[in-house]
Amino acid sequence: MKHFFRKLKKKITIVFIHNEDLKSLRLNLPLFLLLICFFAWTTLTLWAGFVSGKHIDYLKVKADNKIMKMRMLFLSDQIKKSKEILEQIKQNDEHIRSLLAMDSKRIIIEDGLGYGGPTPIESSALSLILSGKTNSVSYQNIADRSSDLFEEYKAVIKSYNEIIEHINFQREKFRYTPSIWPCNGIVSSMFGFRLHPIFKNKFFHTGIDIAGKRGTSVNSTADGVVIFAGWRRGYGYVISIEHGYGYRTVYAHLAKMLVQKGEFVVKGQEIAKMGNTGRSTGPHLHYEVHYNNRPINPAKYLTGYFN
């Protein structure tokens, strides 16, 4: 160990010789001092490299963050455009509902989602990019608005599903609601009180009479199921059809029946021929419409009757 320390104390001569006529410079330095200088220079070099690398990484992260902020602003602008489209869809939704005479379902779309215009970020995303104010947009801000937009989309889809269900319901109800003429002819007797054509006494006529030629086609005025097809006193041959939704129709004084009890018929299907059976003064169809088991005036269910 003593020998090692003696080696460190040993001096080394360093001579600087000039090419010109200048005096040479001679330095006598201990070996341990040279070693200290060497290790110090190495440490400084390594530390400088480390700091330089960290600085480069910092600049790279900063650039990546800048790009990310710009992408977020672009996404914010796209969300704004989506909200504008969604607002137009809402207006169309209300317009369709009004055309279909549905109750307004505005609360379904807007309840819990709040009101208000676009934020400055939403309305001027490009200006923010050009002005360098990229720090005004946060990840949480984008996430919150995206979540709100998603909830609004779900509400609009729910509303449109309701509209589709309403349309399907109305379409099915139309099929099962009397809405066409049961036959060609002229209305010879209206619904309400009248003098009986045979007995000459006043009574309540529960349907309308449509006069025509014997053998004229008689058609079902809506989809339904035949619940009676046979003879009844006063009515002659008569057919009764249950349509659902509270509606039932009756067709009387028939010459021939073309359907049987339990048979399903569709709107416009021929079910019988006009005749003069039962208590009748001539060929005609006695037609009744019942709603919730009560006879109602069939005239309003005859397409174009009041025109």
C-alpha positions in Angstrom: 0.0 0.0 0.0 2.9 2.3 0.9 4.5 1.5 -2.4 1.2 2.5 -4.2 1.1 5.9 -2.4 4.7 6.5 -3.3 3.8 5.9 -6.9 0.9 8.5 -6.7 3.3 11.1 -5.2 5.7 10.5 -8.0 6.0 13.5 -10.3 5.5 13.5 -14.0 7.1 16.1 -16.2 5.1 17.5 -19.0 7.1 19.6 -21.6 5.3 22.0 -24.1 7.7 22.7 -27.0 6.9 25.5 -29.4 7.8 25.4 -33.0 9.0 29.0 -32.9 11.9 30.5 -31.0 10.0 30.5 -27.7 11.1 29.0 -24.4 9.7 25.6 -23.7 7.3 25.2 -20.9 8.0 22.4 -18.4 5.4 21.2 -15.8 6.1 18.8 -12.9 2.8 17.5 -11.7 2.1 14.7 -9.2 0.5 11.5 -10.7 -2.5 11.7 -8.3 -3.3 15.2 -9.5 -3.4 14.1 -13.1 -5.6 11.2 -12.1 -8.0 13.6 -10.3 -8.1 15.8 -13.4 -8.8 12.8 -15.6 -11.7 11.5 -13.4 -13.1 15.0 -13.1 -13.1 15.5 -16.9 -14.7 12.1 -17.4 -17.4 12.8 -14.9 -18.2 16.2 -16.4 -18.4 14.7 -19.9 -20.8 12.0 -18.7 -23.0 14.4 -16.8 -23.1 16.8 -19.8 -24.2 13.9 -22.0 -26.9 12.9 -19.5 -28.3 16.5 -19.2 -28.2 16.9 -23.0 -30.2 13.6 -23.4 -32.8 14.7 -20.9 -33.2 18.0 -22.7 -33.7 16.3 -26.0 -36.4 14.1 -24.4 -38.0 17.1 -22.9 -38.2 18.8 -26.3 -39.6 15.7 -27.8 -42.3 15.3 -25.1 -43.2 19.0 -25.5 -43.6 18.6 -29.3 -45.7 15.5 -28.8 -47.9 17.4 -26.3 -48.3 20.2 -28.8 -49.4 17.7 -31.5 -51.8 16.1 -29.0 -53.3 19.4 -28.1 -53.9 20.2 -31.7 -55.6 16.8 -32.2 -57.8 17.5 -29.2 -58.8 20.9 -30.7 -59.7 19.1 -33.9 -61.7 16.6 -32.0 -63.4 19.4 -30.2 -64.4 21.0 -33.5 -65.8 17.7 -34.7 -67.8 17.3 -31.5 -69.2 20.8 -32.2 -70.2 19.9 -35.7 -71.8 16.7 -34.4 -73.8 18.7 -31.9 -75.1 21.0 -34.6 -76.2 17.9 -36.6 -77.8 16.5 -33.5 -79.8 19.7 -33.0 -81.1 19.5 -36.5 -82.1 15.9 -35.9 -84.0 17.0 -32.8 -85.9 19.6 -34.8 -86.7 17.0 -37.4 -87.9 14.7 -34.6 -90.3 17.4 -33.3 -91.5 18.1 -36.9 -92.2 14.4 -37.5 -94.0 14.1 -34.2 -96.2 17.1 -35.1 -97.0 15.6 -38.5 -97.9 12.3 -36.9 -100.0 14.2 -34.2 -97.9 12.6 -31.5 -97.5 14.3 -28.1 -94.3 16.2 -27.8 -91.5 14.1 -26.3 -89.0 17.0 -25.9 -88.2 15.9 -22.3 -87.0 12.6 -23.6 -84.3 14.3 -25.7 -83.3 17.2 -23.5 -84.2 16.3 -19.9 -81.0 16.2 -17.8 -78.8 17.3 -20.7 -79.1 21.0 -20.0 -79.2 24.0 -22.3 -76.7 26.5 -23.6 -74.6 27.4 -26.6 -71.2 26.1 -27.6 -68.2 26.9 -25.6 -65.5 29.2 -27.0 -63.4 26.2 -27.7 -66.2 24.5 -29.6 -67.0 27.6 -31.7 -63.4 28.8 -32.4 -61.1 25.7 -32.3 -59.2 26.9 -35.4 -58.6 30.3 -33.9 -57.2 28.8 -30.8 -54.7 26.7 -32.8 -53.6 29.8 -34.8 -53.3 31.9 -31.6 -51.3 29.2 -29.8 -53.8 28.9 -26.9 -53.6 25.1 -27.0 -53.5 24.8 -23.2 -57.2 26.0 -23.0 -58.4 22.5 -23.9 -58.1 19.6 -21.4 -58.5 15.9 -21.8 -61.3 16.0 -19.2 -63.1 18.7 -21.1 -63.1 16.6 -24.3 -64.2 13.4 -22.4 -67.1 15.2 -20.7 -68.4 16.7 -23.9 -68.0 13.4 -25.7 -70.0 11.7 -22.9 -72.8 14.3 -23.1 -73.0 13.9 -26.8 -73.2 10.1 -26.5 -76.1 10.5 -24.0 -77.9 12.8 -26.4 -77.5 10.4 -29.3 -79.0 7.6 -27.1 -81.9 9.9 -26.3 -82.5 10.7 -29.9 -82.4 7.0 -30.9 -84.9 6.3 -28.1 -87.2 9.1 -29.5 -86.9 7.7 -33.1 -87.8 4.2 -31.8 -90.9 5.7 -30.2 -91.8 7.3 -33.5 -91.3 4.1 -35.4 -93.5 2.2 -32.8 -96.1 4.9 -33.1 -96.1 4.6 -36.9 -96.4 0.8 -36.8 -99.2 1.1 -34.2 -101.1 3.6 -36.4 -100.5 1.5 -39.5 -101.9 -1.6 -37.8 -104.8 0.4 -36.3 -105.6 1.7 -39.7 -105.8 -1.8 -41.0 -108.3 -2.8 -38.3 -110.3 0.4 -38.4 -113.3 0.7 -40.8 -112.3 3.3 -43.4 -113.7 2.4 -46.8 -117.1 1.9 -48.5 -118.5 -1.6 -48.0 -120.0 -1.6 -51.5 -120.9 0.6 -54.4 -124.3 2.3 -54.3 -126.3 5.2 -52.9 -127.1 5.9 -49.3 -130.8 5.6 -49.1 -131.2 5.8 -45.3 -129.1 7.5 -42.7 -128.1 6.7 -39.1 -130.5 7.9 -36.4 -134.3 8.1 -35.9 -136.5 7.5 -38.9 -139.9 6.0 -40.0 -139.8 2.3 -40.5 -140.3 1.7 -44.2 -142.7 -1.2 -43.6 -144.3 -0.6 -40.1 -144.3 3.2 -40.6 -143.5 3.8 -36.9 -140.5 5.9 -35.7 -137.5 4.0 -34.5 -133.7 4.4 -34.2 -131.8 3.1 -37.2 -128.5 1.7 -36.0 -126.7 1.8 -39.3 -127.0 3.2 -42.9 -128.6 1.6 -45.9 -126.7 1.6 -49.2 -129.0 0.8 -52.2 -127.6 -0.9 -55.2 -128.1 -3.8 -57.7 -128.7 -7.3 -56.5 -125.4 -9.2 -56.5 -123.2 -6.2 -55.9 -120.0 -7.1 -54.1 -119.9 -6.4 -50.4 -116.4 -5.9 -48.9 -115.0 -5.9 -45.4 -114.2 -2.4 -44.4 -111.2 -3.5 -42.2 -109.1 -6.5 -41.2 -110.8 -8.8 -38.7 -112.3 -12.1 -37.8 -115.8 -13.2 -38.8 -117.7 -13.8 -35.5 -121.1 -14.5 -37.1 -122.3 -15.6 -40.6 -125.9 -16.7 -40.8 -129.6 -15.8 -40.7 -131.1 -13.4 -38.2 -134.7 -12.3 -37.9 -135.2 -8.9 -39.7 -131.6 -8.8 -41.0 -131.8 -11.8 -43.3 -128.4 -13.2 -44.1 -125.9 -11.2 -42.0 -122.2 -11.2 -41.4 -120.6 -9.6 -38.3 -116.8 -9.0 -38.1 -114.7 -8.3 -35.0 -111.8 -5.9 -35.9 -110.2 -5.2 -32.5 -109.4 -1.8 -31.0 -113.1 -1.7 -30.0 -114.5 -1.9 -33.6 -117.1 -4.3 -35.0 -119.0 -4.1 -38.3 -122.3 -5.7 -39.4 -123.4 -6.4 -43.0 -127.1 -7.4 -43.5 -129.8 -8.3 -46.1 -127.2 -10.3 -48.0 -128.0 -12.5 -51.0 -125.0 -14.7 -50.6 -122.3 -15.1 -47.9 -118.7 -15.9 -49.1 -117.1 -16.3 -45.7 -117.7 -18.4 -42.6 -117.5 -17.9 -38.9 -113.9 -17.9 -37.6 -112.4 -16.8 -40.9 -109.9 -14.0 -41.0 -110.6 -11.3 -43.6 -108.6 -8.3 -44.8 -109.7 -4.7 -45.7 -111.3 -4.7 -49.1 -111.9 -8.4 -49.3 -115.2 -9.5 -50.8 -117.3 -11.2 -48.2 -120.8 -11.3 -49.7 -123.3 -10.3 -52.4 -125.9 -7.6 -51.9 -129.4 -8.9 -51.6 -132.9 -8.4 -50.3 -133.2 -11.0 -47.6 -134.9 -10.4 -44.3 -137.2 -7.4 -43.7 -136.4 -5.3 -46.8 -138.2 -3.3 -49.5 -135.5 -3.8 -52.1 -131.8 -4.7 -52.8 -129.5 -2.8 -50.4 -126.9 -3.3 -47.7 -127.6 -2.5 -44.1 -124.2 -1.5 -42.7 -123.4 -0.9 -39.0 -120.3 0.2 -37.2 -120.0 -0.5 -33.5 -117.4 1.0 -31.1 -117.0 -0.4 -27.6 -120.3 -2.4 -28.1 -122.3 0.8 -29.1 -123.5 1.6 -32.6 -122.1 4.8 -34.1 -122.7 6.7 -37.3 -120.9 4.8 -40.1 -120.9 7.8 -42.4 -117.7 9.3 -40.9 -115.9 6.0 -41.7 -116.9 6.1 -45.4 -113.9 7.5 -47.3 -114.9 10.7 -49.2 -118.5 10.5 -48.0 -118.5 14.1 -46.8 -116.7 15.3 -49.9 
